[in-house]
Amino acid sequence: MARVCDICGKGTVTGNSVPRSGQAKKKGGVGQHIGVKTRRLFRPNLVKVKTEVDGTVKTVKVCMKCLKAGKVIKKV
């Protein structure tokens, strides 16, 4: 099961988890030290929603951004 929005195509994106220690210089410290970067995943907030597609009720996976924007109308 793919973690992709059926409306906008938003999916999983990779990035870095960057641990920082120390106080920033502009806050009166001696500067921050960046630790070892670790790869991580940013996953979309997907919800299974029943909606009408071409006259039939289907279950689609939709991200919350599309749902809040009104691109999909929920059927009960």
Secondary structure, 3 states (H helix, E strand, C coil): CCCCCCCCCCCCEEEEECCEECCCHHHCCCCCEECCCEEEEECCCEEEEEEEECCEEEEEEEEHHHHHHCCCCECC
